């Protein structure tokens, strides 16, 4: 067919290019810059090397880069400077944009050696952050602020009287106070509307946390100034890492981050997230996560169990090197700090996992010299497979010990504070599933092979268990079956356990010391220093008992109970007291005082607090309307060695004499201040009388003071008699020595 020239312009006509449609050609050959640049990343922080070492450096860097994706052939461009050396950065092209994103998340902050840390950013960020004049093309030398001396964040530890601090939240006021032994607490700072929901100390007492609609604020120093601010709108809960390097914030509402209305420190990556893990030193987010749906579960009888959110959701290793989150029934994801990269790039698959807990201290297992952290987990019975408790070491992910269990309804994991033991409290049901009983599976972590000791002489269900801090004794509370439709809870029993005494300092098997029957107790609070424990009844309308126990009471040998002398315990009830409406109990860090609180967060009846010494003697009580919180300020770990601490305990009597003298001097000083004030008032009164006499004499009046009459125009002499009477209100004697 012959071509048609019908629509072509004639030679004499003017050619109009605008009439031709090129859209199909433009779409076919258009260069899509955004798609191409999305696969590029910029690597910074590289060593500066000569040109002959460039290939070797690229090969070394590629090992890191290819761990998260595939870099294109010749995909690394590392420019050279005028001096013939590399300039410390490179452009890298991956095969796909998703690999570039993975490189930013997982490789940013990766150490290359002791002096170089790799920074990885997306190339497209240059356009995002550099548009609209955000980057000045002309270099300006940065202004470096002069050094400003700041408050010492742990200055309260230098109190010459060795007092502890506490925070009290009452009404709309939050105050930090010094605790005094016999006098009212002394205010350090007291502010209105300091928080919008509650306050919380960091684990070592460095910061006081306040909660607000827009986020979390940390306060500290002598001036109680704001130290850090973490913007998380709608925040509900916070959790610190053990060494205070990191903090987790959570809100039940997903974050909404708008690029046009940015939230400080947050980026679009936080949009839709519920959890944010922050670096406290820099105030920047490390990584954010969404809230996972908790799968539905059933109890031993097949009834659905109400879903509960586990808090803290992200659990920290004792040294802050790892943080982990469990997907119930599936896996545990462990992240390395500070990069927050997933350990070995994959979660640990544990079918059916119900709970896990990190060891609260760095373990020291016999024969293990390499670094490790431990966590314990448990899984329920699945089909014909028994329930299982496992002990895993990190970072190797090696399972060092397991225990198979049968007829398990529930299990709880309890670590001893030094990671010497972990007790698994196992609730077992009968074959008919109509009754429950409990036994304790105690893993002895520091002994060779991690042997397991079973305490199965418990007939009833254990409702509470607590290890002695830095010790090897424990207390548990048991109860019988709860009668159906009973308004009165069943009676409980309190049992004390201690190890047998063995020559050579080894810890023997755990043995029952004593059981106290027919109690209403439901809570156990050990002194942070061990030895003393308060067993209490909380949030009850029938009972408000607090029993103060001493597990190392110094009994005469003839009074020691039969069989008790072979155990590492001498049990003594020091006192029993009551506090109506008690909801919370707090030991101070030194183990000298116990505060019991009736919180307005729980009820509105007789809110306030009582202060006791460690023996249960009431020191003072205050009833304060709308009293909400009393929390002792924690102390960081002591800097004294074990030998120095042992020397202090050995010479404690000598130190006690000094402290008693100081207490007496302080008391005498207070008495002297009262006497001095009264003498000063008397002198002021006498001076006033003298001034009045002189004034009246100048007016020609004669005064008879004792008779109370004023005589005019008389020459009789008036005798003035003054009598000062001192009355002793109270006198006490203390024998020192």
C-alpha positions in Angstrom: 0.0 0.0 0.0 1.4 3.4 -0.9 2.0 5.7 2.0 -0.4 8.6 2.5 1.0 12.1 2.4 -2.3 13.6 3.1 -1.5 15.0 6.5 2.1 16.1 5.9 2.8 19.8 5.5 3.6 21.1 2.1 6.9 22.7 1.4 5.5 26.1 1.3 3.6 25.6 4.6 5.3 26.5 8.0 6.2 23.4 10.1 4.4 23.5 13.6 6.2 21.1 16.1 3.7 21.8 18.9 1.0 19.9 16.9 2.9 16.6 17.2 2.2 14.4 20.3 5.5 13.1 21.8 4.0 11.7 25.1 4.4 8.1 24.0 8.1 8.6 23.2 8.7 10.7 26.4 7.2 7.9 28.6 9.2 5.3 26.8 12.6 7.0 27.1 12.1 9.1 30.3 14.8 8.6 32.9 13.2 7.8 36.2 15.6 9.4 38.6 13.7 8.6 41.8 13.6 4.9 41.0 17.3 4.8 40.2 18.5 6.8 43.2 16.4 4.8 45.6 18.9 1.9 45.3 21.9 4.1 46.2 23.3 4.7 49.6 26.1 6.9 50.8 28.8 5.4 53.1 30.7 7.7 55.3 33.3 7.3 58.1 35.6 5.1 56.0 39.4 5.1 56.4 41.4 7.5 54.2 43.9 5.3 52.2 46.2 5.8 49.3 45.1 4.8 45.8 47.0 1.5 45.8 45.0 0.4 48.9 41.6 1.5 47.5 40.8 -1.9 46.0 41.6 -3.7 49.3 39.3 -1.2 51.2 36.5 -1.7 48.8 36.7 -5.5 49.1 36.6 -5.1 52.9 33.6 -2.8 52.9 31.8 -5.1 50.4 31.8 -7.9 53.0 29.7 -5.7 55.2 27.5 -4.3 52.4 26.7 -7.7 50.9 25.5 -9.0 54.3 22.1 -7.2 53.8 21.7 -7.4 50.1 23.6 -7.6 46.8 25.7 -4.7 45.6 25.8 -4.4 41.8 29.0 -5.2 39.9 31.2 -2.1 40.0 28.5 -0.7 42.3 31.0 1.1 44.6 32.3 4.5 43.6 35.0 5.7 46.0 36.4 9.1 44.8 40.0 10.2 45.2 41.1 13.6 46.4 43.8 15.9 44.9 46.4 14.2 47.1 45.7 10.8 45.6 43.9 9.4 48.6 40.3 8.4 49.2 38.2 10.9 51.0 36.5 8.7 53.6 33.2 8.2 51.8 31.7 6.2 48.9 28.5 5.8 46.8 27.1 2.3 46.6 24.4 0.9 44.3 22.3 -2.1 45.3 20.2 -4.2 43.0 16.9 -3.1 44.7 15.7 -0.1 46.8 14.6 -2.6 49.6 18.2 -3.7 50.0 19.3 -0.1 50.3 16.8 0.5 53.0 18.0 -2.7 54.8 21.6 -1.4 54.6 20.6 1.9 56.3 18.7 0.2 59.1 21.2 -2.6 59.8 24.6 -1.2 58.9 24.4 2.4 60.1 26.8 2.8 63.0 28.7 -0.5 62.3 32.2 -0.3 63.7 34.9 -1.1 61.1 37.8 -0.9 63.6 38.6 0.9 66.8 38.8 4.3 65.1 36.2 4.1 62.3 32.5 3.6 62.4 30.5 3.4 59.2 27.6 5.7 58.6 25.0 4.6 56.0 22.3 7.0 54.6 20.0 6.9 51.5 21.2 9.0 48.6 17.6 10.3 48.2 17.8 11.9 51.6 20.1 14.5 50.2 17.2 15.8 48.1 14.7 15.4 51.0 16.7 17.3 53.6 18.5 19.6 51.2 15.6 21.1 49.3 14.0 24.6 49.9 17.3 26.0 51.0 17.7 23.8 54.0 21.4 23.4 53.2 23.5 26.5 52.8 25.8 26.1 49.8 28.4 28.4 51.4 30.4 26.8 54.3 30.2 28.5 57.6 32.3 27.5 60.5 30.1 26.0 63.2 29.7 28.0 66.4 31.0 25.9 69.4 29.4 26.9 72.6 31.7 27.5 75.5 31.8 24.8 78.2 29.1 25.2 80.8 29.5 23.5 84.2 26.3 21.5 84.9 24.9 20.1 88.1 26.2 16.8 89.2 23.4 14.4 88.6 24.3 12.2 91.6 25.1 15.0 94.1 22.4 13.7 96.5 24.7 10.8 97.4 27.0 13.1 99.1 24.6 14.0 101.9 26.7 14.2 105.1 24.0 12.4 107.1 23.6 9.6 104.6 19.9 10.2 104.2 17.8 8.9 101.3 15.4 10.9 99.2 11.9 10.1 98.2 9.3 11.6 95.8 5.7 12.2 96.9 2.8 12.9 94.6 -0.2 14.3 96.4 -3.0 16.2 94.8 -1.5 18.2 92.0 1.9 18.6 93.7 5.0 16.6 93.3 7.9 17.0 95.7 11.3 15.4 96.4 12.1 15.2 100.1 14.9 14.1 102.4 13.8 11.4 104.8 14.6 12.2 108.5 14.5 9.5 111.1 12.1 11.1 113.6 11.2 14.5 112.1 9.0 15.4 109.2 10.6 15.0 105.8 12.6 18.0 104.5 11.5 19.3 101.1 14.2 19.6 98.4 11.8 20.8 95.7 8.0 20.9 95.5 6.1 21.9 92.4 2.6 22.1 91.1 1.5 20.2 88.0 4.9 18.6 87.6 3.3 15.6 85.9 0.0 14.8 84.2 -0.3 11.1 85.3 2.5 9.7 87.5 6.2 10.0 88.3 8.9 7.4 88.1 12.6 7.1 89.0 15.2 5.8 86.7 16.8 2.5 88.0 19.9 4.1 89.5 18.1 7.2 90.7 19.8 9.7 88.3 16.5 11.0 86.8 13.0 11.7 87.9 10.5 11.0 85.1 7.4 13.0 84.5 4.6 12.1 82.0 2.8 14.6 79.7 0.5 14.5 76.8 3.3 15.4 74.4 5.9 13.0 75.8 8.3 12.2 78.6 10.7 14.5 80.5 13.7 13.6 82.7 14.7 15.9 85.6 17.7 16.0 87.9 20.6 17.9 89.4 20.6 20.2 92.4 18.4 22.7 90.6 16.0 19.9 89.4 16.2 21.2 85.9 15.0 19.3 82.8 17.8 17.1 81.5 16.1 15.4 78.6 12.8 15.5 76.6 11.4 12.6 74.5 8.5 13.6 72.2 6.0 10.8 72.1 2.4 12.2 71.9 -0.1 10.2 74.0 2.6 8.3 75.9 1.2 5.9 78.5 4.2 3.9 79.9 8.0 4.2 80.1 10.7 1.6 80.9 14.4 2.3 81.5 17.3 -0.1 80.7 19.2 -1.3 83.8 22.2 1.0 83.4 20.1 4.0 82.3 21.5 4.2 78.7 18.1 3.7 77.0 14.4 4.2 77.6 11.3 2.7 76.0 8.1 4.7 75.6 4.7 3.3 74.6 1.4 4.7 73.7 -1.8 2.7 73.0 -2.5 5.1 70.1 -0.2 4.7 67.0 1.9 7.7 66.3 0.8 10.1 63.5 3.9 11.9 62.0 3.1 14.5 59.4 6.0 15.7 57.3 4.4 19.1 57.0 3.9 19.4 60.8 6.9 17.4 62.2 7.3 16.2 65.8 10.7 17.0 67.3 13.2 14.1 66.9 10.6 11.9 65.1 10.7 11.0 61.4 8.3 9.4 59.0 9.7 6.0 60.0 7.9 6.4 63.4 4.5 6.9 61.8 2.0 4.3 62.9 4.3 3.0 65.6 3.5 2.4 69.3 6.9 1.8 70.9 10.0 3.9 70.6 13.4 3.0 72.0 15.5 6.1 72.7 19.2 6.8 73.4 19.1 8.9 76.6 22.5 10.5 76.0 21.5 11.9 72.5 17.8 12.1 73.0 17.3 10.4 69.6 15.1 7.4 68.7 17.0 4.2 67.9 14.1 2.2 66.5 10.3 2.1 66.7 7.8 -0.8 66.7 4.1 -1.5 66.4 2.0 -3.2 69.1 1.5 -6.9 68.3 -1.8 -8.6 68.6 -1.8 -11.0 71.6 -3.1 -14.4 70.4 -6.1 -15.9 72.2 -5.3 -18.6 74.8 -7.3 -21.0 76.9 -6.9 -22.3 80.4 -6.6 -25.9 81.5 -10.4 -26.4 81.1 -10.5 -24.9 77.7 -12.0 -21.6 78.7 -10.8 -18.5 76.9 -8.3 -16.4 78.9 -8.6 -12.6 78.8 -5.8 -11.0 76.8 -3.2 -9.1 78.7 -0.4 -6.9 77.4 3.0 -7.8 78.9 4.9 -4.9 80.3 7.7 -4.3 79.9 7.3 -5.7 76.3 10.9 -5.1 75.5 13.2 -6.7 78.1 16.8 -5.7 78.7 19.9 -7.8 79.4 21.6 -6.8 82.6 24.4 -4.9 80.8 22.2 -3.1 78.2 23.9 -4.9 75.3 20.7 -6.6 74.2 17.0 -6.0 74.3 14.4 -8.6 73.3 10.7 -8.9 72.5 8.6 -12.0 72.4 5.9 -12.9 69.9 3.9 -15.1 72.1 3.7 -18.7 70.8 6.2 -18.1 68.0 9.6 -16.5 68.6 11.9 -14.2 70.6 13.6 -11.3 68.7 16.9 -10.1 70.2 18.4 -6.8 69.2 21.9 -5.6 69.7 22.5 -2.1 71.2 23.1 0.6 70.2 22.5 -0.3 66.5 19.2 -2.1 67.3 20.0 -4.6 64.6 18.4 -8.1 64.9 20.9 -10.6 66.3 22.1 -12.8 63.4 19.4 -11.2 61.2 16.7 -13.5 62.4 14.4 -14.2 65.4 14.8 -17.3 67.5 12.0 -19.6 66.7 10.5 -21.2 69.9 7.2 -22.9 69.2 4.6 -22.1 71.8 6.8 -19.8 73.9 4.7 -18.2 76.7 7.2 -16.1 78.6 11.0 -15.3 79.0 13.2 -13.4 81.5 16.8 -12.2 81.2 19.2 -13.0 84.0 19.3 -9.8 86.2 23.1 -10.0 86.4 25.9 -11.2 84.1 26.1 -14.9 84.9 29.4 -16.7 85.8 28.8 -20.3 85.1 31.5 -22.8 86.2 33.9 -23.5 83.4 32.6 -20.7 81.1 35.2 -17.9 80.5 33.7 -16.3 77.5 31.1 -13.5 77.6 27.5 -14.5 77.8 24.1 -13.4 78.8 21.3 -15.9 79.8 17.6 -15.9 79.5 15.1 -18.5 80.7 11.8 -19.3 78.8 9.0 -21.8 79.0 6.6 -23.4 76.5 3.3 -25.3 77.3 2.3 -28.8 76.3 1.8 -29.0 72.6 0.0 -32.2 71.4 2.0 -35.1 72.7 5.0 -32.9 73.5 5.6 -32.0 77.2 5.9 -28.5 78.5 9.5 -27.3 78.6 11.7 -24.8 80.4 14.9 -23.8 78.6 18.0 -21.8 79.5 19.6 -20.1 76.5 22.9 -18.2 76.2 23.4 -15.1 74.1 24.9 -14.2 71.7 25.6 -17.9 70.7 21.9 -18.9 71.1 23.0 -22.2 72.6 20.5 -24.0 74.8 22.5 -24.9 77.9 19.8 -26.6 79.9 16.2 -27.8 79.4 13.6 -29.4 81.6 10.5 -31.4 80.5 7.3 -30.9 82.5 3.9 -32.6 82.4 0.3 -31.6 83.4 1.3 -27.9 83.4 -1.4 -25.2 83.7 1.0 -22.3 84.1 4.6 -21.4 85.0 6.3 -18.3 86.3 10.0 -17.5 86.1 11.8 -16.0 89.2 15.5 -15.0 88.9 17.6 -14.5 92.0 19.2 -11.0 91.9 22.8 -12.3 91.4 21.7 -14.8 88.7 22.8 -17.6 91.0 19.4 -19.3 90.7 16.3 -19.2 88.6 13.1 -20.7 90.2 10.4 -21.9 87.9 7.1 -22.0 89.8 5.1 -24.7 88.0 1.3 -25.0 88.6 0.3 -28.5 87.8 -3.3 -29.8 87.3 -4.6 -33.2 88.2 -5.6 -35.6 85.4 -9.2 -34.6 85.9 -8.1 -30.9 85.8 -10.2 -30.2 88.9 -7.4 -29.3 91.3 -4.1 -27.5 91.2 -0.8 -28.0 93.0 2.6 -26.3 92.7 6.2 -27.4 92.7 9.4 -25.4 92.3 12.1 -26.3 89.8 15.3 -24.5 90.9 18.1 -24.2 88.4 21.4 -23.7 90.1 23.1 -21.6 87.5 26.7 -21.3 88.9 27.2 -25.0 89.5 28.7 -27.3 86.9 26.1 -28.6 84.4 23.4 -26.4 85.9 21.7 -29.0 88.2 18.0 -28.7 88.9 16.6 -29.1 92.4 12.9 -29.9 92.8 10.8 -28.6 95.8 7.6 -30.6 95.5 6.3 -30.8 99.1 3.7 -28.1 98.4 0.1 -29.2 98.6 -1.5 -25.9 97.7 -1.1 -23.4 94.9 1.7 -20.8 95.3 0.3 -17.3 94.7 3.5 -15.4 95.5 7.3 -16.2 95.5 10.3 -14.0 96.3 14.0 -14.6 96.5 16.1 -12.8 99.1 18.2 -10.1 97.4 21.8 -11.1 97.1 21.0 -14.2 99.2 19.8 -17.8 98.9 16.6 -17.9 100.9 13.1 -17.4 99.7 9.5 -16.9 101.0 6.4 -18.1 99.3 2.6 -17.8 100.0 0.2 -20.6 99.3 -3.5 -20.9 99.3 -6.1 -23.6 98.9 -8.8 -23.8 96.4 -11.1 -20.8 96.2 -14.7 -21.8 97.0 -17.2 -21.1 94.2 -19.2 -17.9 94.7 -17.3 -17.0 97.9 -17.0 -13.3 98.7 -14.3 -14.0 101.3 -10.9 -15.1 99.9 -9.5 -18.3 101.4 -6.8 -18.3 104.1 -3.2 -18.3 103.0 0.0 -19.8 104.4 3.4 -18.2 104.5 6.4 -20.6 104.2 10.1 -19.8 104.7 12.9 -21.8 103.0 16.7 -21.8 103.4 19.6 -24.0 102.3 21.3 -26.5 104.5 24.6 -25.5 106.0 27.6 -27.3 104.4 31.2 -27.1 105.3 33.4 -25.2 102.9 30.9 -22.5 102.1 28.9 -24.4 99.5 25.1 -23.9 99.3 23.2 -27.0 100.3 19.8 -28.2 99.3 16.8 -26.0 100.1 14.8 -27.0 103.1 11.6 -25.9 104.7 12.1 -23.7 107.8 8.6 -22.9 109.0 5.1 -22.3 107.8 2.7 -19.7 109.3 -0.9 -20.9 108.8 -4.3 -19.1 108.6 -3.1 -15.8 107.3 -4.5 -13.4 104.8 -1.1 -12.4 103.4 -0.7 -12.0 99.6 2.5 -9.9 99.2 6.2 -10.3 100.0 8.7 -7.4 100.2 12.3 -8.1 101.0 14.7 -5.5 102.2 17.1 -4.6 99.4 20.0 -5.6 101.6 18.4 -9.0 102.4 17.8 -10.6 105.8 14.6 -8.7 106.7 11.2 -9.2 104.9 7.7 -7.8 105.2 4.9 -10.2 104.5 1.7 -8.1 104.0 -2.0 -8.1 103.0 -2.6 -5.5 100.2 -5.8 -4.1 98.7 -8.0 -6.1 101.1 -11.2 -4.9 102.8 -10.9 -7.4 105.6 -7.2 -7.4 106.7 -4.3 -4.9 106.7 -1.6 -6.9 108.4 2.1 -6.3 108.0 4.5 -8.9 109.5 8.1 -7.9 110.0 10.4 -10.9 109.9 14.1 -11.4 110.6 15.7 -14.5 109.0 19.1 -14.1 110.7 17.9 -13.4 114.2 20.8 -14.0 116.7 19.2 -16.5 119.1 20.9 -18.1 122.0 21.9 -21.7 121.3 19.6 -23.1 123.9 16.6 -21.3 122.3 17.3 -22.5 118.8 14.5 -24.6 117.4 15.1 -28.3 116.8 16.4 -28.9 113.3 16.8 -25.1 112.6 20.5 -25.0 113.6 21.5 -27.0 110.4 19.8 -24.4 108.2 21.1 -21.0 107.1 18.2 -19.3 108.9 17.1 -18.2 112.4 13.5 -17.0 112.0 12.0 -14.3 114.3 8.8 -12.3 114.0 9.8 -8.8 115.1 6.4 -7.1 115.0 3.0 -7.1 113.4 1.3 -3.8 112.6 -1.8 -2.7 110.6 -2.3 0.1 108.1 -5.9 0.5 106.9 -6.2 0.6 103.2 -2.6 -0.1 102.4 -2.0 -0.5 98.7 1.8 -0.2 98.2 5.0 -1.0 100.3 8.4 0.6 99.6 11.7 -0.2 101.3 14.3 2.5 101.2 17.6 1.6 99.4 19.5 1.2 102.6 17.1 -1.2 104.2 16.5 1.0 107.2 13.0 2.2 106.6 9.7 0.9 105.2 7.0 3.2 103.8 3.4 1.9 103.4 1.1 3.8 101.2 -2.7 4.1 100.9 -2.8 5.5 97.3 -5.6 7.5 95.8 -4.9 5.7 92.5 -6.6 2.7 94.2 -9.2 4.2 96.6 -10.2 7.4 98.3 -10.2 6.2 101.9 -7.7 7.6 104.4 -5.0 8.3 101.8 -1.5 8.9 103.1 1.5 7.0 104.3 3.1 5.4 107.4 6.9 5.3 108.0 8.4 2.3 109.9 11.9 1.2 110.8 13.1 -2.2 109.6 11.8 -3.8 112.9 8.2 -2.5 112.4 8.3 0.4 114.9 6.1 3.2 113.7 8.1 6.4 113.3 5.4 8.7 111.9 2.2 8.7 109.9 0.6 11.3 107.7 -3.0 11.4 106.3 -3.0 13.4 103.1 -6.0 13.8 100.9 -5.4 12.6 97.3 -2.1 11.1 98.2 -1.0 9.0 95.2 2.7 8.0 95.2 5.7 7.6 97.5 8.7 6.2 95.8 12.2 6.0 97.3 15.0 7.3 95.1 17.2 4.3 94.1 20.9 4.3 94.6 23.5 3.2 92.0 25.7 0.2 92.8 28.3 0.8 95.5 31.9 1.6 94.5 33.2 -0.4 97.5 34.8 -3.8 96.9 33.5 -6.9 98.6 36.5 -6.8 100.9 35.8 -3.2 101.9 32.1 -4.0 102.5 33.1 -7.0 104.7 35.5 -4.8 106.7 32.6 -2.3 107.4 30.3 -5.1 108.5 33.0 -6.4 110.8 33.5 -3.1 112.5 29.8 -2.1 112.4 29.7 -1.7 116.2 32.4 1.0 116.1 30.5 2.8 113.4 27.3 2.5 115.3 28.8 4.4 118.3 29.7 7.3 116.0 26.2 7.4 114.5 24.6 7.3 117.9 26.7 10.2 119.1 25.8 12.1 116.0 22.1 11.4 116.5 22.4 12.5 120.2 24.2 15.7 119.2 21.6 16.5 116.6 18.9 15.9 119.2 20.6 18.1 121.8 21.1 20.8 119.1 17.4 20.8 118.5 16.7 21.1 122.2 19.2 23.9 122.5 17.6 25.7 119.7 14.2 25.6 121.5 15.8 26.9 124.8 17.6 29.6 122.9 14.4 30.7 121.2 12.6 30.9 124.5 15.5 32.9 126.1 15.4 35.3 123.1 11.7 35.9 123.5 12.2 36.5 127.3 14.9 39.1 126.6 12.6 40.8 124.0 9.8 41.0 126.6 12.1 42.4 129.3 13.5 45.0 126.9 9.9 46.0 125.9 9.0 46.4 129.6 12.0 48.6 130.2 11.2 50.8 127.2 7.6 51.2 128.5 8.9 52.2 132.0 11.2 54.8 130.6 8.4 56.3 128.5 6.0 56.5 131.5 8.7 58.0 133.7 9.3 60.7 131.2 5.6 61.5 131.3 5.8 61.9 135.2 4.1 58.7 136.0 5.3 56.3 138.7 4.7 52.6 138.1 4.0 49.9 140.5 4.6 46.8 138.4 3.8 44.1 140.8 0.5 45.6 141.9 -0.5 46.5 138.4 -1.3 50.1 139.5 0.0 53.5 138.3 0.5 56.1 141.1 0.6 59.8 140.3 2.2 62.5 142.6 3.6 60.2 145.3 7.1 59.9 146.8 6.7 56.3 148.0 9.3 54.0 146.8 8.2 51.0 144.7 10.0 47.7 145.0 10.1 45.7 141.8 10.3 41.9 142.1 11.1 39.8 139.0 11.0 36.0 139.1 12.1 33.7 136.2 10.9 30.2 136.4 12.4 27.4 134.2 10.3 24.3 133.8 11.7 21.0 132.4 9.1 19.7 129.9 10.8 16.5 129.1 14.1 14.8 130.0 15.6 11.7 128.4 18.8 9.8 129.1 20.7 7.7 126.6 23.6 5.4 127.5 26.4 5.5 124.9 28.9 2.7 124.8 
